[in-house]
Amino acid sequence: MRWVLAVLLLLLSSGRVAADGVMLVDGGPFLMGSDRDAPGEAPQHGLYLGQFYIDRHKVTNGEFAAFLNAKGLKSPEGEDYFDRDDADARIRRVAQIFRPDPMFENHPAVEVSWFGARDYCAWKGKRLPTEAEWEKAARGNDERRYPWGNDPPTPDRAVYGRGYNATEPVGLKPAGASPHGVHDMVGNLREWTASQYRPYPYRKDDGREAPDRTATRVVRGASHDDGPDALRVTIRRYYEHRGTARGHHFVGFRCATSEDLGGR
């Protein structure tokens, strides 16, 4: 009976699928931010976004290892893509080949720098989502507090409240999918975005989407070791100490594109 329920939930959260597990997010208005939470999430404001597509799942260790084997460890600017010497990394180089740790191939990739996330997406013909795109993909158009609605978080909807480094394979929480069928937008790992951290209201033409190598970038979502309050779709963070040039054990990423991929 339990597996039947899981299948039904997966079908109900399927969204509109384009090629290769990429989900369509229709263009149109939505409300971004919150007036009742942290000051950095205010003011809530209306925004119009054009149609775009976003990956259904976060990028996995197996997928990122393939990128490292194709492109190496450093960006054209000389920035590290991946903190491979960090004890929390789940990818190792063995006989000059990058491989995910056993049993972690389908877990979301950790210790990836912002440059690694940016260039992985470009390698796949995509890009990082802006933070506005990320929030619309997570929230839809109805001002919900969590991707699944307004009911409080539960373990069948998200990976949260766990011990250190306790990720799970991607896509195991279909009950927590967003209105667009995107999985794990909160929980498991937080996510890099393309956007520089600046106060709201969001304006894409105010310089926050400029490709500045030294800028502080927005991280959205929540990780496996966050508490339930951090699973709200409006939470936004940035990191000054380690910054964009270093990876983190609680930050992953997914890719997006504005290219028309079709959908059903």
Secondary structure, DSSP 8 states (H G I E B T S, - for coil): -HHHHHHHHHHHT---B-GGGEEEE--EEEEES-SSS-GGG-S-EEEEE--EEEESS--BHHHHHHHHHHH-SB-TTS-BSB-TTSTT--EEEETTEEEE-TT-TTSB--SB-HHHHHHHHHHTT-B---HHHHHHHHHTTTT-SBTTBSS---TTT---S--TT----TT--GGG--TT----SSSS-EEEEEEE---SS--TTTTTTS--TTS-EEEES--TTS-GGGGSTT-EE--SSS-TTS--TTEE---EE-S-----
